[in-house]
Amino acid sequence: MSVIRWILVILMIIDSIALTALVLLQEGKTQGLGAIAGAAETYWGKNKGRSMEGRLVKITTVLAALFFLLAILLNLKVI
């Protein structure tokens, strides 16, 4: 295997572990019966993008995109 392929494999392993850990750290998306009555609309619900949970969602999205990119690159026959 070439050096570039080994680097991509190592990046894929690190990305997979990080992605798994971040998904496990996130809370569930279900809001229960409070969503029916509109009780879920709180300050934390409105500013979720600025909270730690919002950052976890953004980082998870980036790592998932990197995972798919690495998977495509590793399946190319050129490398």
Sequence and secondary structure as in RCSB ss.txt:
>XXXX:A:sequence
MSVIRWILVILMIIDSIALTALVLLQEGKTQGLGAIAGAAETYWGKNKGRSMEGRLVKITTVLAALFFLLAILLN
LKVI
>XXXX:A:secstr
  HHHHHHHHHHHHHHHHHHHHHHHS  S  TTHHHHTTT SHHHHTGGGSHHHHHHHHHHHHHHHHHHHHHHHH
 S  
